[in-house]
Amino acid sequence: MQIGELARRFGVAPSKIRFLEDEGLVRPVRRTKAGYREYDENSAEALTMILQAQSLGFTLDEIKGALAETREHGLRRDYLIGHIARKLNELDRHIVQAQELRARLVCASNELKARMKNGAKCDARPSAPSPIGTNRPRASTLARRRRTTMAG
């Protein structure tokens, strides 16, 4: 089959298959006299594995390593399971980081809502830091002190 047929079969652009070929991941079986690439079922199987691995978050370098390992030693399920386990650990770390960020955002949102409810006007801009080497309070600190002393 030619590249267009292979691309349609997998729902990808022919340029993606050419890119994967340039990366050494997919190889045409031969070229026609007109220079068209021709692929066989082995190419289709390789493309299936590559696209599945990419959909699971594996990088091209990781995929290249797995394919090289398979070529050298045959399909080793323990090797693949190890890589999947590492990918799961990486995903778990990202989930924890995302949950921590979400909690901080919820806290910041609640804090801003409480300030606005109390009549404070929120300024989204960060306050300017004090010049290095000085212990002078920031303008926002001075304004807060003024409000506190006037109210008290």
C-alpha atoms as an extended CHARMM CRD file, in Angstrom:
* protein
*
       152  EXT
         1         1  MET       CA              0.0000000000        0.0000000000        0.0000000000  PROA      1               0.0000000000
         2         2  GLN       CA              1.1330000000        3.5420000000       -0.6160000000  PROA      2               0.0000000000
         3         3  ILE       CA              1.5480000000        6.2540000000        1.9970000000  PROA      3               0.0000000000
         4         4  GLY       CA             -1.8670000000        7.8430000000        1.3530000000  PROA      4               0.0000000000
         5         5  GLU       CA             -3.6770000000        4.5620000000        1.9370000000  PROA      5               0.0000000000
         6         6  LEU       CA             -1.6610000000        3.8710000000        5.0910000000  PROA      6               0.0000000000
         7         7  ALA       CA             -2.3590000000        7.4000000000        6.3500000000  PROA      7               0.0000000000
         8         8  ARG       CA             -6.1170000000        7.0550000000        5.7380000000  PROA      8               0.0000000000
         9         9  ARG       CA             -6.1610000000        3.6600000000        7.4350000000  PROA      9               0.0000000000
        10        10  PHE       CA             -4.7430000000        5.1700000000       10.6340000000  PROA      10              0.0000000000
        11        11  GLY       CA             -6.3100000000        8.6230000000       10.3960000000  PROA      11              0.0000000000
        12        12  VAL       CA             -2.9880000000       10.4600000000       10.2610000000  PROA      12              0.0000000000
        13        13  ALA       CA             -1.4480000000       12.8130000000        7.7500000000  PROA      13              0.0000000000
        14        14  PRO       CA              1.0530000000       11.3630000000        5.2630000000  PROA      14              0.0000000000
        15        15  SER       CA              3.5350000000       13.9270000000        6.6100000000  PROA      15              0.0000000000
        16        16  LYS       CA              3.3930000000       12.1700000000       10.0080000000  PROA      16              0.0000000000
        17        17  ILE       CA              4.3440000000        8.8720000000        8.3830000000  PROA      17              0.0000000000
        18        18  ARG       CA              7.1830000000       10.5840000000        6.4880000000  PROA      18              0.0000000000
        19        19  PHE       CA              8.3390000000       12.1470000000        9.7730000000  PROA      19              0.0000000000
        20        20  LEU       CA              8.2850000000        8.7570000000       11.5100000000  PROA      20              0.0000000000
        21        21  GLU       CA             10.2220000000        7.3440000000        8.5750000000  PROA      21              0.0000000000
        22        22  ASP       CA             12.8270000000       10.1180000000        8.9000000000  PROA      22              0.0000000000
        23        23  GLU       CA             13.0850000000        9.2040000000       12.5900000000  PROA      23              0.0000000000
        24        24  GLY       CA             13.7520000000        5.5740000000       11.6370000000  PROA      24              0.0000000000
        25        25  LEU       CA             10.5530000000        4.2340000000       13.1970000000  PROA      25              0.0000000000
        26        26  VAL       CA              8.6000000000        3.2360000000       10.0820000000  PROA      26              0.0000000000
        27        27  ARG       CA             10.2050000000        1.9280000000        6.9340000000  PROA      27              0.0000000000
        28        28  PRO       CA              8.6660000000        1.4890000000        3.5050000000  PROA      28              0.0000000000
        29        29  VAL       CA              9.2290000000       -1.9300000000        2.0030000000  PROA      29              0.0000000000
        30        30  ARG       CA             10.2570000000       -0.4410000000       -1.3260000000  PROA      30              0.0000000000
        31        31  ARG       CA              9.8070000000        2.4640000000       -3.6640000000  PROA      31              0.0000000000
        32        32  THR       CA              8.0550000000        2.2330000000       -6.9930000000  PROA      32              0.0000000000
        33        33  LYS       CA              9.7680000000        3.3060000000      -10.2040000000  PROA      33              0.0000000000
        34        34  ALA       CA              7.9490000000        6.6080000000       -9.8130000000  PROA      34              0.0000000000
        35        35  GLY       CA              9.4690000000        7.0040000000       -6.3290000000  PROA      35              0.0000000000
        36        36  TYR       CA              6.3200000000        6.3020000000       -4.2980000000  PROA      36              0.0000000000
        37        37  ARG       CA              6.7580000000        4.6230000000       -0.9380000000  PROA      37              0.0000000000
        38        38  GLU       CA              5.1290000000        1.2310000000       -0.5160000000  PROA      38              0.0000000000
        39        39  TYR       CA              4.3530000000       -0.2860000000        2.8600000000  PROA      39              0.0000000000
        40        40  ASP       CA              3.3150000000       -3.7630000000        3.9550000000  PROA      40              0.0000000000
        41        41  GLU       CA              1.4660000000       -5.1440000000        6.9650000000  PROA      41              0.0000000000
        42        42  ASN       CA              4.6660000000       -5.1260000000        9.0590000000  PROA      42              0.0000000000
        43        43  SER       CA              4.8680000000       -1.3650000000        8.5070000000  PROA      43              0.0000000000
        44        44  ALA       CA              1.2070000000       -1.0710000000        9.5000000000  PROA      44              0.0000000000
        45        45  GLU       CA              1.8370000000       -3.0870000000       12.6910000000  PROA      45              0.0000000000
        46        46  ALA       CA              4.8160000000       -0.8810000000       13.5700000000  PROA      46              0.0000000000
        47        47  LEU       CA              2.6890000000        2.2190000000       12.9910000000  PROA      47              0.0000000000
        48        48  THR       CA             -0.0420000000        0.7500000000       15.2220000000  PROA      48              0.0000000000
        49        49  MET       CA              2.4620000000        0.2600000000       18.0570000000  PROA      49              0.0000000000
        50        50  ILE       CA              3.9760000000        3.7290000000       17.6000000000  PROA      50              0.0000000000
        51        51  LEU       CA              0.6230000000        5.5150000000       17.5830000000  PROA      51              0.0000000000
        52        52  GLN       CA             -0.5830000000        3.5370000000       20.5950000000  PROA      52              0.0000000000
        53        53  ALA       CA              2.6160000000        4.3190000000       22.5170000000  PROA      53              0.0000000000
        54        54  GLN       CA              2.3020000000        8.0100000000       21.6480000000  PROA      54              0.0000000000
        55        55  SER       CA             -1.3290000000        8.0150000000       22.8080000000  PROA      55              0.0000000000
        56        56  LEU       CA             -0.0820000000        6.6380000000       26.1450000000  PROA      56              0.0000000000
        57        57  GLY       CA              2.3600000000        9.5300000000       26.5370000000  PROA      57              0.0000000000
        58        58  PHE       CA              5.5880000000        7.8770000000       25.4220000000  PROA      58              0.0000000000
        59        59  THR       CA              8.0960000000       10.0900000000       23.6440000000  PROA      59              0.0000000000
        60        60  LEU       CA              9.6530000000        9.2080000000       20.3140000000  PROA      60              0.0000000000
        61        61  ASP       CA             12.9690000000        8.5400000000       22.0610000000  PROA      61              0.0000000000
        62        62  GLU       CA             11.2690000000        6.0960000000       24.4360000000  PROA      62              0.0000000000
        63        63  ILE       CA              9.5480000000        4.4210000000       21.4930000000  PROA      63              0.0000000000
        64        64  LYS       CA             12.8430000000        4.1840000000       19.5900000000  PROA      64              0.0000000000
        65        65  GLY       CA             14.4470000000        2.5340000000       22.6200000000  PROA      65              0.0000000000
        66        66  ALA       CA             11.6370000000        0.0010000000       22.9390000000  PROA      66              0.0000000000
        67        67  LEU       CA             11.7570000000       -0.8210000000       19.2170000000  PROA      67              0.0000000000
        68        68  ALA       CA             15.5450000000       -1.2020000000       19.3340000000  PROA      68              0.0000000000
        69        69  GLU       CA             15.2310000000       -3.4810000000       22.3610000000  PROA      69              0.0000000000
        70        70  THR       CA             12.6140000000       -5.5390000000       20.5120000000  PROA      70              0.0000000000
        71        71  ARG       CA             14.8020000000       -5.8280000000       17.4220000000  PROA      71              0.0000000000
        72        72  GLU       CA             17.7880000000       -6.9520000000       19.4990000000  PROA      72              0.0000000000
        73        73  HSD       CA             16.0990000000       -9.2840000000       21.9810000000  PROA      73              0.0000000000
        74        74  GLY       CA             12.5820000000       -9.8920000000       20.6780000000  PROA      74              0.0000000000
        75        75  LEU       CA              9.4760000000       -8.6230000000       22.3900000000  PROA      75              0.0000000000
        76        76  ARG       CA             10.2800000000       -8.5500000000       26.1050000000  PROA      76              0.0000000000
        77        77  ARG       CA              7.1730000000       -7.9190000000       28.1040000000  PROA      77              0.0000000000
        78        78  ASP       CA              9.1720000000       -7.2700000000       31.3050000000  PROA      78              0.0000000000
        79        79  TYR       CA             11.0000000000       -4.4300000000       29.5220000000  PROA      79              0.0000000000
        80        80  LEU       CA              7.6870000000       -2.9060000000       28.3870000000  PROA      80              0.0000000000
        81        81  ILE       CA              6.0700000000       -3.3860000000       31.8140000000  PROA      81              0.0000000000
        82        82  GLY       CA              9.0190000000       -1.5610000000       33.4140000000  PROA      82              0.0000000000
        83        83  HSD       CA              8.5950000000        1.3770000000       31.0530000000  PROA      83              0.0000000000
        84        84  ILE       CA              4.8640000000        1.4840000000       31.6730000000  PROA      84              0.0000000000
        85        85  ALA       CA              5.4760000000        1.4270000000       35.4420000000  PROA      85              0.0000000000
        86        86  ARG       CA              7.8830000000        4.3720000000       35.1280000000  PROA      86              0.0000000000
        87        87  LYS       CA              5.3270000000        6.2440000000       33.0270000000  PROA      87              0.0000000000
        88        88  LEU       CA              2.6540000000        5.5540000000       35.6800000000  PROA      88              0.0000000000
        89        89  ASN       CA              4.9480000000        6.9020000000       38.4270000000  PROA      89              0.0000000000
        90        90  GLU       CA              5.6140000000       10.0030000000       36.3410000000  PROA      90              0.0000000000
        91        91  LEU       CA              1.8770000000       10.4750000000       35.8030000000  PROA      91              0.0000000000
        92        92  ASP       CA              1.2050000000       10.0450000000       39.5280000000  PROA      92              0.0000000000
        93        93  ARG       CA              3.7520000000       12.8060000000       40.2790000000  PROA      93              0.0000000000
        94        94  HSD       CA              2.0420000000       15.1020000000       37.7520000000  PROA      94              0.0000000000
        95        95  ILE       CA             -1.3630000000       14.3670000000       39.3020000000  PROA      95              0.0000000000
        96        96  VAL       CA             -0.0770000000       15.2460000000       42.7880000000  PROA      96              0.0000000000
        97        97  GLN       CA              1.4550000000       18.4810000000       41.4570000000  PROA      97              0.0000000000
        98        98  ALA       CA             -1.7770000000       19.3740000000       39.6500000000  PROA      98              0.0000000000
        99        99  GLN       CA             -3.8320000000       18.6660000000       42.8040000000  PROA      99              0.0000000000
       100       100  GLU       CA             -1.4910000000       20.8540000000       44.8840000000  PROA      100             0.0000000000
       101       101  LEU       CA             -1.7440000000       23.6610000000       42.3340000000  PROA      101             0.0000000000
       102       102  ARG       CA             -5.5320000000       23.3170000000       42.2600000000  PROA      102             0.0000000000
       103       103  ALA       CA             -5.7220000000       23.5390000000       46.0540000000  PROA      103             0.0000000000
       104       104  ARG       CA             -3.5580000000       26.6940000000       46.0240000000  PROA      104             0.0000000000
       105       105  LEU       CA             -5.7490000000       28.2470000000       43.3100000000  PROA      105             0.0000000000
       106       106  VAL       CA             -8.9350000000       27.4380000000       45.2610000000  PROA      106             0.0000000000
       107       107  CYS       CA             -7.3890000000       28.9840000000       48.3610000000  PROA      107             0.0000000000
       108       108  ALA       CA             -6.3420000000       32.1270000000       46.4600000000  PROA      108             0.0000000000
       109       109  SER       CA             -9.8090000000       32.4090000000       44.9130000000  PROA      109             0.0000000000
       110       110  ASN       CA            -11.5270000000       32.0260000000       48.2860000000  PROA      110             0.0000000000
       111       111  GLU       CA             -9.2040000000       34.5880000000       49.8350000000  PROA      111             0.0000000000
       112       112  LEU       CA             -9.9240000000       37.0990000000       47.0710000000  PROA      112             0.0000000000
       113       113  LYS       CA            -13.6840000000       36.5020000000       47.3380000000  PROA      113             0.0000000000
       114       114  ALA       CA            -13.5120000000       37.0930000000       51.1060000000  PROA      114             0.0000000000
       115       115  ARG       CA            -11.5700000000       40.3260000000       50.6240000000  PROA      115             0.0000000000
       116       116  MET       CA            -14.0280000000       41.5720000000       48.0120000000  PROA      116             0.0000000000
       117       117  LYS       CA            -16.9800000000       40.6320000000       50.2620000000  PROA      117             0.0000000000
       118       118  ASN       CA            -15.4460000000       42.7970000000       52.9920000000  PROA      118             0.0000000000
       119       119  GLY       CA            -15.3240000000       45.7290000000       50.5730000000  PROA      119             0.0000000000
       120       120  ALA       CA            -11.6430000000       45.5670000000       49.7260000000  PROA      120             0.0000000000
       121       121  LYS       CA            -10.6920000000       46.2610000000       46.1680000000  PROA      121             0.0000000000
       122       122  CYS       CA             -8.4310000000       43.6360000000       44.7380000000  PROA      122             0.0000000000
       123       123  ASP       CA             -5.5180000000       44.6450000000       42.5890000000  PROA      123             0.0000000000
       124       124  ALA       CA             -4.3330000000       41.6670000000       40.5310000000  PROA      124             0.0000000000
       125       125  ARG       CA             -0.9520000000       43.2360000000       39.9580000000  PROA      125             0.0000000000
       126       126  PRO       CA              1.8230000000       41.9830000000       42.2370000000  PROA      126             0.0000000000
       127       127  SER       CA              3.1190000000       44.5890000000       44.6520000000  PROA      127             0.0000000000
       128       128  ALA       CA              6.5370000000       46.0190000000       43.9330000000  PROA      128             0.0000000000
       129       129  PRO       CA              9.2730000000       44.4800000000       46.0770000000  PROA      129             0.0000000000
       130       130  SER       CA             11.2740000000       46.6680000000       48.4090000000  PROA      130             0.0000000000
       131       131  PRO       CA             14.6120000000       47.7560000000       46.9770000000  PROA      131             0.0000000000
       132       132  ILE       CA             17.3990000000       45.3230000000       47.8000000000  PROA      132             0.0000000000
       133       133  GLY       CA             19.2470000000       46.1970000000       50.9600000000  PROA      133             0.0000000000
       134       134  THR       CA             16.4280000000       48.2280000000       52.5410000000  PROA      134             0.0000000000
       135       135  ASN       CA             14.0330000000       47.2600000000       55.2320000000  PROA      135             0.0000000000
       136       136  ARG       CA             11.4070000000       49.7660000000       54.1330000000  PROA      136             0.0000000000
       137       137  PRO       CA              7.9110000000       48.3120000000       54.0490000000  PROA      137             0.0000000000
       138       138  ARG       CA              6.1060000000       48.0540000000       50.7540000000  PROA      138             0.0000000000
       139       139  ALA       CA              3.4770000000       50.6090000000       49.8190000000  PROA      139             0.0000000000
       140       140  SER       CA              0.7200000000       48.0380000000       50.3290000000  PROA      140             0.0000000000
       141       141  THR       CA              1.9740000000       47.4280000000       53.8810000000  PROA      141             0.0000000000
       142       142  LEU       CA              1.9870000000       51.1640000000       54.6300000000  PROA      142             0.0000000000
       143       143  ALA       CA             -1.5660000000       51.5430000000       53.2960000000  PROA      143             0.0000000000
       144       144  ARG       CA             -2.7420000000       48.6230000000       55.4310000000  PROA      144             0.0000000000
       145       145  ARG       CA             -1.0950000000       50.1800000000       58.5050000000  PROA      145             0.0000000000
       146       146  ARG       CA             -2.8090000000       53.5140000000       57.7960000000  PROA      146             0.0000000000
       147       147  ARG       CA             -6.2280000000       51.8430000000       57.5150000000  PROA      147             0.0000000000
       148       148  THR       CA             -5.6230000000       49.9070000000       60.7270000000  PROA      148             0.0000000000
       149       149  THR       CA             -4.5590000000       52.9720000000       62.7440000000  PROA      149             0.0000000000
       150       150  MET       CA             -7.3940000000       55.1120000000       61.3680000000  PROA      150             0.0000000000
       151       151  ALA       CA             -9.9780000000       52.4330000000       62.1220000000  PROA      151             0.0000000000
       152       152  GLY       CA             -8.6380000000       51.6960000000       65.6000000000  PROA      152             0.0000000000
